């Protein structure tokens, strides 16, 4: 397999279309400085690997990669309110030789039957509405790169990954090395895990406005004028600027300002040590932190990851002028001194308070900006602030006793772990035999092997459907008509929608939350859920817990150098899916009546999902033993989680208990919006139906 031709459009120094025919054997590129020799090599390397400057291009999209003239023309037309097209980058590599059948097709710019690879960086149409709104405000001063995406495919229009490209490329350029601190990578993942795509777009826009304000500053323009008078560089403009936006430029900027939990002092440490505390407070703090994190030392997460960056406090403790590192420890959900729930946000304004307190987040001492007081203070308490607090939680005492030693056979994720699971667990386990002749899954297979991603998706879909049948047939089997009425938007033509059954309300919105569906009602009467995913990478039908399961499975694969049996991954995924989804359903049942009455004023399904994720704790433990009389080892997996029992039907009164009401539901008509739009006789009711949907979506 060889490269016979390269086509480049709008990439760096290439304006418009550029074609380069390559000869058999060695090809040497000769040209003046800045003619585009390196750009051609970068383009070929990018199309074959998806990498630029050693990084995945998808996460590093920036305006710098686009030709300046193309971007300038776009911005000029935009400013003059003329019709315009968003710039794009296209790199096509045409192939010849053997093993090229899979790459053959007409998915190229010439629409000719050829073999090759196409990489296109272009506007993502799903952001069309947001982009038009941005343009109408006149806020576009640079290329809106936050709305761009990468399309990488063969000429046969099949999505491609580096692993499936037989040609390998190595771009050696010592001047392009870039490094990123390990803690930056970790913090970056935490930030991204808690943001929706819409949030990232909003941050990117704010970051771009910051850059535009910098360039528009009068002082910066004067400085650039001076630089331009003296600087000569091949006739090009030289100016002081800030780095143009990449899709995650905001991430690289903001991460620098996240303070380590060890940096606890702004005032003079010596003054604190000598006059107030009488001890080396920094050394004492590090010792306290290490006493909590020591049993976790063998695990891949840094110490900082086991502690909350935002303040978590016990009201009774802080009323006595006391706060402990135990309150910040992620493995504890209750105060170890008073056995009460810890508070992680201001109850009045619901704002998180950073652990490093200052007057930027606080008003008066121990008081939020909204005037909420974190504790109950009066003059009589000040004299008792020197009293000692006693730990009463047995699990915490055992954890601090140095009797707990967690080896690397535990799979722990900070947000999903709990001391009680590690000290006195209630467990569910299953033995699995790992045969040597079965295929082992490596980390590359997990991310790039399409068959494995399809297999795990199908198993996840099967797990969800099994749980769904169990819930419908065992837990809420008497509410079939109630579910049907709410899910299919059934009502009599000239009447209002009937009263909603709280149990049906919980079930339908539970399914919507787990699957991340757009609406609670059925889009079609069949309501078929796709059983097969066609994408690369880890994807689940139960989309709401994809990232949590991914963290567990990746941790498991990374621990085994040779890879792991796919059956083990399947079992972990199945157990996690089952336990989380069932807990989420119980919470939905518990609060469904409250949401119906309050109409989402203080509680919503999103908050219940978030609450379930915070409460859901799970640990995987595995051991490997030599089977007696056999060469093959037996690998035993054990899921450790809390047994959930809930009085979930308390307060949920079904309005359709009578046989007469259930028969009435069976005679009602469906008012699905799409059907209303088609049916002219019912179209007059579409506004009423939409108002009903908006109230419950």
N, C-alpha and C positions, 0 to 999 in steps of 0.2 A: 504494500500500500504506500502510495507516494502522493505528495501535494503537487498538483499541476498548475493551479491558478489560485490567486487570492484576490478578493474584491473587498474594498474598504470604502465606507461612506461616512463622512462627518466625524471621523475619529481623530482627535487631536489636530495635527497639521493638515489633514486631508479634507479639503472642502469639496462637497459633492462626491461623485463616484470616482474611484481609482482602481484600475485593474493592473495586475502584475502576473505575467505568464512566467512560469518557472521551467527551467530546462532539466533534462536528466542529469543525475550526478550532483556535483557541488555547484551552488550558486553563490556569487559574491555580490554584495550590494555596495556600490560606490557612489558617493555624492557629497555635496557641500554640507557644512554644518547646518543643522536644523532643516535639512531637506526632507527628513522623514524616514531615514534608515532604521533607527531604533524603534520608531513607531510601527513599522511593518513587522518587525520581529515581535513586538509587544502584542500586535493584533493577532498574529498566528498563534502565539503562546496563549493568549486569552481565549481564542476559539477552541483550542484543544484541551485546556485545563480549567477554564473559568477563573483563573488567577491573574491578578495584576499587582505588581510590587509585593508578591508573596501572600496576598490576601484574596479572599473570595470577593469577586467583583460585585456580587449581588448585595453584599453588606457594605460596600464601599463606593456606591454610586455617587459621583460628584460632577459638577459642571465642568471641571477641568478636563474631563475626557472628551467633551464635545468641542468641535471646531469653533473657534471664537467668532468667525465671520457668520456662521450659521446661527449661533446664539444671538449675535448682534442684530441680524436681520429680523429674527423672531421678536426681540424686545422692541425694536423700532416699530414694527407693524402693530404690536400690542399697544404701544404708547399712542400711536396715531389712530387707534380704533379700526384698523384695517383687518380684513380677513386673513387669518394666519393658520399655519400648521405647526404643531409642536415638533421641535427637532428630534431626531432619532439617530442612533448609531447602528450600523449594520456591518458585520464582518462575515464573509463567506469564504470557506476553504473548500476548493474543488479537489476531489481525490481521483486517483487512477490506480490500476493494479489489481491485486487479488483481494478477496474478502470485502468487497464494497457493496454487495447486493443490498444489505440492510440500510445503506445510506443513500440508495437510489430513489429518485423521485423528482417532481417538479416544484418542490417547495423552496425555490430560490428566486432572486429578483428578476431573472430572465424568463422564468416559467418554462425552462427547458429541462428535458429529462437528463439529469446529471447525478453524480454521486458526490456527496459532500456534507458539510456541517455549517449551520447558520447560527450566529449569535447576534441577537438584536436587543438593544436597550431602548425602550420606547415607553410612551405614556400608557398607564394602566386605565382602561376605559371605566373601571368600576368607580373611579374618582371623578368622573365627568361632571357630576352635579356640584361637587365641592370646588372643582377647578373653575367652573363658570362663576360661582359665587365669589371666589378669590379675585378673578379678573374684573368682575363688576365693581369691586371695591377699589380697584386700582392699586393693589398691594404687591403686584409682581414687578420686582426690580431685577431679579435674577431668575435663572431657570428653576421652576418648581420641582426639583429633583425628588422631593418626597412623594410625588405621585407617579414616579417611574418604576418600571419593573424589568426583569431580565427574562427573555424568551430564548431558550437554547435548545435547538432541535436538529435532526438530520433533514436532508432534502426530502425524505419520506414522511416528514412532518411528525416524527416520533420524538418525544422529549428525551433528552440525552443527559448522561452524567459522565464524569471523567473515567469512571471504571469501565464504561462500555465503549470507550474510544480506543482502538488498538494502537494508534499512533501516540507516542509519548513525547513530551516536550520539556526541556529544561532551559530556563532563562537565567543565565548567570550574569548578575550585575551587582557588584558589591556596594554600589552607591545607593541602592534602593532598600537596604535592610532597615526594617522598622521593628521596634520592640514594644511590647505592652506588658505592663506589670501584672503579675498573677492576680493580685487583689482587684485590679481594674476589671479583669475578665470576670471574676466572681461577682463583683458589685454590678457590672453591666448585666449579667444574667438575672440577678435579683430584680433590677429595675424593669427589664423587659418582661419578666414573668408576671409582673403586676400591672402591666399596661396593655390596653387594647390597641389594635392597629390605628383606630381613630385618635387615640391619645398621642401616639407617636407622631402622627401627621400634624397634630396641633402644636406639639413641642418643636417639630422641625420648622414650622412656619414662624413661631416665635423666635427661634434661633436665627432664621434668615432675616427677620426684621432687625434683629440686633446687629447683624453684619451690615445691612443697608444703612442703618443709622450711623454706624462707624464711618462708612465711606462718604456719607453725605455731610459729615462734620466739616465746618469751615476751616478749622485748624488743620485737619488731615489733608484737605484740598490744597492748602497753602504749602504744606510740606511736600506733597507730591509734585507741585509746580516747581519747587526748588530741585527736587531729585531729577525731574525730566530735563532741566536745563543743563545738568552736568553729566547725566548717565547716557552712555552710548552702547547699545547692545543690538547689533545687526539691524538697526533701524526700527526696533520695536519699542513700544511704550513700556516704561518701567515705573512702577508706583508702589507705595506702601499700602498693603491691604491686609485683610484677614482671610484665612483659608475659606474657599468657597464651600458651599454646603455639600456634604455627602449625606446619604440617608441616615447615618448614625453619627453625624458630626456633633449633634447635641449631646450624645452619650459620652463622647471623648472629652467634651468640655466639662460636663456636670460631674463626672466621676472624680475629677481632680479635687472637688470641694467636699467630698465625703470624708469626714474626719474619723480616724481610727478610734476605737473605743478606749484604747490605752491613753490617748491624748486628752486627759481629763482636766487639765489646768490651764487657765489663762493668766492667773495672777502668779506672783513670785512663789515658787515651790518652797524655797528655803524659809520664807516667812511663815507659810502654813506649817511646815515641819517643826520649826523651833517654837513659835509662839502659840500655836493653837493645838495641833495634834500631838506634838511630842514624839512622833514617829516618822519614818520615811514613808509618806503616804503613797507614793508611786510604787515603791517596792511592795507595800502591803496590798495595794490594789491588784497588782499583777499576781501576787500569791493567791489572793481570793479567786481570781479568774481561773488560775491554773488548777486550783482544788476542785473546781466544777468541771473543767474541760479535760482533766487528766485521763479519765477512762475512755475518752473519745480520741486520744492522741493518734491512734493507728489509722484513723479514717481520713479520707481524702480532703475533707472540708477544712479550711483554716479555722483557727480558734474564733475569729471574729464572727464567723457564720453561725455560731451557736448562741449568739446574744442579739437581742433586738436593738436596733439603732434608735427607735423611738422609746420614749419613757413608758414603762409599765409600773404601776404603783398600787400598793394596798392602802386604802383610805385610813385604816386604823394605824398602820405603821407610820405613815407620813404625818398623821396627827400628833404622833409622839416624836416628830423630828427625825424619823428613821427611814432609810431606804437601803435595800440590799441588792447585791449582784444576783441573788437568787430570783429577784423579781424580773431581771432582764434575761434570765436563762430560758431558752426556747423549750427545754424539756419539762418545764414546770408551767402549769396553767393556773395554779392556786397559790396563795401566800403560804409559805411553809411555817409561818408563825401563828397565823390566825385561821387557816384553812378556809379562806374566803376568796372569791374570784378577784383576779387582778384587773385593773382598768388600763386600757391601752389608748384611749382617746378621751378628749374632753366630753363629758356627758351632755353638756349644754350646746356646744357648737360643733361637736363631732370632729374636731381637728386634732391631728396627731401632734404630740409635743416632742421635739427632739430630746435625746437623752442628755446632751450637753446644754443645760439650761442657760438662758441669757435673757436680757430685757427685750430681745427681738421676738421671743415667743411668749414671754411671761409679762404680766402687768406688775402688780405688787408681788412680794414673795409668796410662793406656793399658790399663785392665782393666775388663771389663764387670762388672755387679753379680753375675752368675753365676760370677765368678772367672776367666772366660776372658781370657787376655792377648792383646792385639791384635798384638804383635810379640815377637820373641826378644831379651830384654835381658840384658846382664851388664855388669859394671863396665868391662871393657876397651873397650866400644863408645862410652862417653861421650866419650872423647878424639877420636873420629873423626866426631863429629856435625857438624862444620863443613865437611866435604868437599862438593864440588859434585856434583850428579847430572847425567848426560848423557842427553839425549833420543835414543833410538835408532830410534824409529818414524818412517819416512819420511813417511807421510801427515800426522802431527802437525807435523813440521818444515815441510812444504809449506803447511799450514794457517796456521801462525804467520808465514810469510814474507811475508804481505800480497800474495801472488800470486793468491789465490783471491778472486774477486768473484762473489757469488751475486746475480743480479738477481731481480726479483719474478716471473720466469717459472718458478721452482721452487716446487713444493708440498711443504712440509716440515712434519712434525709432530714435535715434540721427542722423543717416546718411540719414534718409528719411524725416525729418521734416524741416519746413520752417516757419519763423516768419509770412510771408504774409498769410499763410494758417490759422494761429491761430488768426491773427488780423483782416483781411478782406478777408475771404475765398470765393471762388467760389465752391459751393458744389453740390454733387449728393447724394441723400438719398433714402432709402427704409425702409418701416416699416415691421417688422417681429414679429409675435406673438409667444411667448415662452410658449407652453403648458406644464403643469406639468406632464402629463402622457407620454410625449415623453422622449426618452433617452437623458440624459445629458452626455457630454464628459468631463472626468477629464484629468489631465495631464498624468496619467499612461495610460489611453485609447489612448491618442494621440500618445504616443511613442510605445506602445506595442500591441494595439488591431489591429489585421490584417484586420478585416472587415472595420474598420474606415479608415485605411490607403488606402484600396482599394477604398472605397467610395469617399474619397477626391481626389484620383488619377483620377478616372473616371470622376468626375466633372471638374477637371482641364483640362483633355483631351477634354471634351465636350466644355469647354470655348474656348480653343485654336482653335478647329476645326470651331466653330462658327465665331470667329474672322478671321480665315483664309479664310472662304467662303466669308465673308463681303469684305475683301481686294481684293480677286480675282474677285468678281462679281460687286463690286461697285467702287473700286478705280483704278484697273488696268485691267479691263475686256477686253480692246483692245490689250492686250499683251500676250494672251494665247499662241500663237505660239512661241513668243520670249522665254517665260518661258520653254516651252516644248523643244525647241532647246538646251537651256543651261543646263537644268536639266537632259536631256537624252543624252547629248553629241552627238547631231545630226550633221552630215556633209556628203558631198558626198565622196565616197571612195578615190579618188585620189586628193582631194582638201584639203585646210586648213580649220580649223574651221571658220565659218562666224563671222562677227563683232558682238560683244555682245551688246545687248540692255541694257542700264543703268538701266532701270526699272526692267527688268527681273533679272539683276545682283543683284540689291538691294533685291528683293523678295526672291530669292533662298538663298542668304547668310543670310538674316534675319531669315529664317526658320532654317538654319543650326545653327545660333547663339542661338536662343531661345531654340531649342531642344538639343543643344550641340551635334549635329551629327558630325561624324568624317570627312565626305566629303560633298561637296555641291551637287554632282550628286546623282541620284537615285541608290541605291545598287541593287534593283530589279526593274523590270518594274512595278510591282504592287505598290511598295513603301508603304506598309502598316505600319502604326504607331501603336504600341501596345496600346490598350485601357485599359488594366488591369495590375497593378503592383502586383507581387506576394511576395513582401518583407514586412518585418516589418519596422515600423518607417515611418516618413514623407518623401514621395517621390512624385515628380511631373513629368509630361510629359515635361513641360516647365522648364527644369533642370537649366537654367541659373539664375532663380530667386527663387530657392527653399529656400535658407537660408534667404533671405529677407522676404519672406512670413512666414516662420517658426517663425522668431522673432516676427512678428505681432500676429500670432495666439497663440503662447505660452504666450505672454503678456496678451492677452484677456482671455485665460483659467485661468491663475494664479490669475487674479483679482477676479474671482468668485469661492468661496470656494466649492460650491456644483457642479461646472461644468457649461458648457454652452450648449445650444441647437446646435446640429450639423448643422442645417440649417443656423445659424448665421456664423459659420466658413466657410461654403460653400459659402455664399454670399460675405464675405470679400475676400476670395480667388479668387472668380470669378471677382470681381471688380478690385482688384489689378492686376490680370493677364491681364485683358482687357486693362487697362490704360497703364501699363508698355509696353506690347507688341506693342500696337499701337504707343506709343512714340518712341520706338526703330525702328519700321518700317519707321516712318517719318524721323528719323535721317539717316537710311540706304539710303533712297531715296535722301536725301539732299546731301550725300557725295559719292554716287555711281560713278558718272562721274569722280570725283576727284581721286578715287582709281583706276579706269580704266586707267586714263591718267598717273598717277604717279607710277602705279604698286606697291603699298604698300610701297613706299620708306619713306613717312612721315606719312601715315595714313593707318590704317588697320581696319578690322571688329571688332577685339578684342578691339581696342581703342574706337570705336564707342559704343560698348556695355558698356564699362567702363564709357564713357562720359554720356550715357543714365542713368546708375545707379546713377551717381553723380547728374544729373539734376532732376531725378524723385523724386518728393516730394509728400507725401501722409500721411494723418492723419485720424484716425477713431475716431468718437465721438459717444457715445451711452447714451441714457437716458431711465430710467424705470419709468413708470407711472401706477397708479392703474386705470384699466378700469372701467368706470361708470357702476354700476349694476352688476359687475362681480368680481369673486374672483381672476381671473388670471390677471397678469400684462402684459402690452404691452411694449416690448423692442424695441426702435427705434434706428436703426443704421444709421449713416451718414458718407459717404466717402467724405473727403475734399481733393481736389486735384486741380491742375492748369489746366485750359482749354487750350489744345494745338491746335493751328491753324498754319499750315505750308504751305508755297508755295513750296511743295516738288517736283513738276514737273519742277521747274525752272532749266534750263540748261540740262535737261535730254531729249535728242533727240533720238528717236527710229530709228534705221537704217532699220527697216522692215515695214515701213508705207504702202508701196505699196502692192496691192493685189498679184502682181506677186511674190514678195519676200516671202509672207506668203505661197503661194502655193508651192514655191520651198522648204520651210522648211518641209512641209508635205510629201515630197518625199525623204527626207534624211534618212540615216541609223544611227542607234545608235552605238556608239563606247565605251560602258561601258567596263572597263578593264577586268572584269571577262569573259564577252562574247568574248572579243578579245583573251584571253588566251585559250579558248576552240576552237575557230574558227581558224583553221590553215591558211586559206587564208588571214586573216587580221592581223595575229600575227606580221608581219613585221612592222606594224604601232604602236605597243604598246609603244615603247619608246617616240614617238612623242606625243601620247595621255597622257602619264604620265607627260611629261614636261608641257603640257597644264594644267593638273590638279594641279600640284605643283605650278604653277604660280597663280592660282586662289583660292586654298584652304587656 
